[in-house]
Amino acid sequence: MHAAISTLPSARCHRHGPLAIPAKARSLAVGPIWPASVRDQASRSYRKCVVMRGYDPTYWEPFFTATIAAAAALTGLLFVAISINFDKIFKDAGFLPARAAETLATLLLIVISSALALVPQSTRLLGLEIVIVVVPMLVITVRNQLAYRRQNRGDPLLWTASRMAGTAVATVPCTVAGFSLALHGGGGFYWLAAAALLGIVGAVYNAWVLMVEITR
């Protein structure tokens, strides 16, 4: 039995195959040859590898590089939408200029936070920088959105809800990501990835509203 246990592969994280070794160790630990203590150790090592990747920026460089490119492209699309419907956005509906500005701010947030993630620095400092960037934006947008709602109660509730959701899907997970990276607990870069992806989805929806919906 001791000889069999000694052959259990080491559950180490490897950059070029971060899940392969722990997954192999875990699959070998399923059989009846492995004692429960060995299976538990392999399972803990597997979970530790997943957690470690949430705070190692080297694993996330390709992802954040791609999100910067996507957000930059959507920024161009947003300016096209504004230029096409300039009169309708700035004359016909009072909330549309603010919505366009909030969409632009969301895209800039994605670009800035993703770019900061590519800068060589500690994850705790990165988290602090993200908090400094996103918290003022979150406070200002929510305050302006609630103030507009109080002054225009006759507008459909869906307009306010969709406007708030378009920014919250990025600012809320980005805020969580900042605190998570600064405190080194709770998910780290996984939250920042969610903020980037959801923010892009929200920006696409807002661009659609500014380009197509207001012409109906």
N, C-alpha and C positions, 0 to 999 in steps of 0.2 A: 504493500500500500504506500509506503514512504517513497519508493522508487517511482510509482505512478504519479504521486502528487508532485514530485520534483520536476516532472515533465510538463507541468502546466505552463503555457506560454505567459510571459510577462505582459501585463495589461498596461502598456505604456502608450502615451499619445505620440503619434508620429505625424509630422506635418504633411508628408506626401500620402498618407493614408490614415487619417486620424481615427477613423472608426473601424478600420479593418482588423487591427490587432485586438482591441477590446472585444469586438464582435466575435472573433474567432475564439478568444478565451472564454467568452460567455457561452458560446455554443458548445464547447468542449465540456463546460462545467455542468451542462444539463444532464448528461448521462449518469447512470447509477454509480460509476466508478469514482466520482468526485464526492467527498464529504460536504455536508451543508456549509461548513465554515469556509471551505475553498470556494464554493459557489457564491457565497456572500461577498467574499473578498474580490472576486472577479467582477461581480455586479457593481460594487462600490467603485472599483477602478474605472469601469465603463462610464458611470455617471460623472465621475470626477473629470474625465476627459472632455465630456460635453460642457461642463461648467467652465473649465479652463478656456475653452475656445470662445466663451462669451466675454472674455477680458483680454484676449490676445489679438491685437490689431493686425498681425501678419496674416491671419486667416481671412480677414475681411477686406483686404486691399482691392481685389478685383470687383467685389460687390460695390463698394463705395465709389470706385472709379466709374462704374457703369451708371450709378445713380446720379452722379454729377453730370454726365453727358445727357441723361434722360431729362433731368430738371432743366438744363440749359436749352434743350430742344423745345421743351414745353413753354419756357419763357418766351421764346420766339413766336410760338403759336399763340400765346396770350396777347402779345403785342399786335399780331395780325388780326386777331378777333376784335381788339379794341379799335384798331384803325378802320376796320370795315364798318363797324357799327358805332362810330364815335358819337354821332348825334343822338342816337337812341340811348346810349349809355349815360351821357352827361347831361341830357336835357329832359328825357321822357320819364325816367324812373330815378328817384332819389337814392335808393340803396345800391344801385349798380356800380357807381364809381367806388364806393367803399368795398364792394365785393371784389372788384377788379384789383384794388390795392391789396386786399387781404390775400388774394390768390397769388399775386406777385410776391408778397412777403413770405407766403408758405414755400414757394419755390426757392426763394433766396435762403430760407432757413434750411432746406434740404441741401442746397449747395454748400452753405457755410459749415453745417454740422458734418457733412460727408468729407469736406476738405480738411476740417480739423482732425478727423479720424485718420487721415493719411499723413499728418504731421508727426514726425518721430518725437514722442513725449510719453510721459506716464499716463496710464488710463485715469488715474485720480485727477490729474490736472485737466485732462480732456473733459471729464465729467463736469468739473467746475466751469470750464469755458462754455460748455453747452448750456448749463444752467443760466449763466450770465446772459447768453444770447436769447434763450427761449422764454424765460420767465417774463421779462418785460413785454415781449410780443403777446404772450398768452393773456396777461392782465389787460393790456390795451385793447386787444381785439374783443375780449369778452365784455369789457366795459362799454365799448362803442356799440356792440351788437345789442346789449341789453338796453342801452339808452335809446337806440333807434326804435326798438320794440315798444318802449314806453311811450314814445312820441307818435307812433304810427300803429296804434292798436287795431285799426281797421284793415291792415294788410293781412293776407292769409298767413296762418301760423306756419304753414309749410315753407313759406319763403324764409322766415326767420330760422326755422329748424335746419333747413338745407344749408343756409349760409353759415350757421354756427358749426354744423357738422363738417363742412368743407375745410375749416381751419382746425377744428378740434382733433380730427383724425391724425393730424401731424403734430400739433403742439403738445397734446397730452402725453402720447408715448415718448416724444422727445424730451419732455420734462422728466418723465420717469427714467429715461435712459441717462440723463445727466446726473441725477441723484444716485442711480444704480452704479454708474461708473465711478463717481466720486467716493461712494461708500464701499465699493467693490463687493456688491451683493445684490441679488435680485434679478439677474439676467444680462445686464451690461449691454453689449452690442446687439443682442437680439431685439431689445427695445428700440434701439436706434434704427435697425433695419426695418422694423415695423413702421416706425415714423416715416421713413423715406418712402416705403411702398404705398402706405395709406395716403401720404401727402400727395404723391403723384396721382393716385386715383382721384382724390378730391380736386386737384388742379385740373385734371382732364374734364371732370364734370363741370367745374366752374367755367372752363373755356368753352365747353359746349353751350352752356347757358348764355354766355356773352356773345357767342357767334351765331347760334341757331334759335334758341328758345325765345329770345327777345324779339325776333322778327315775326313770330306767329301772331 
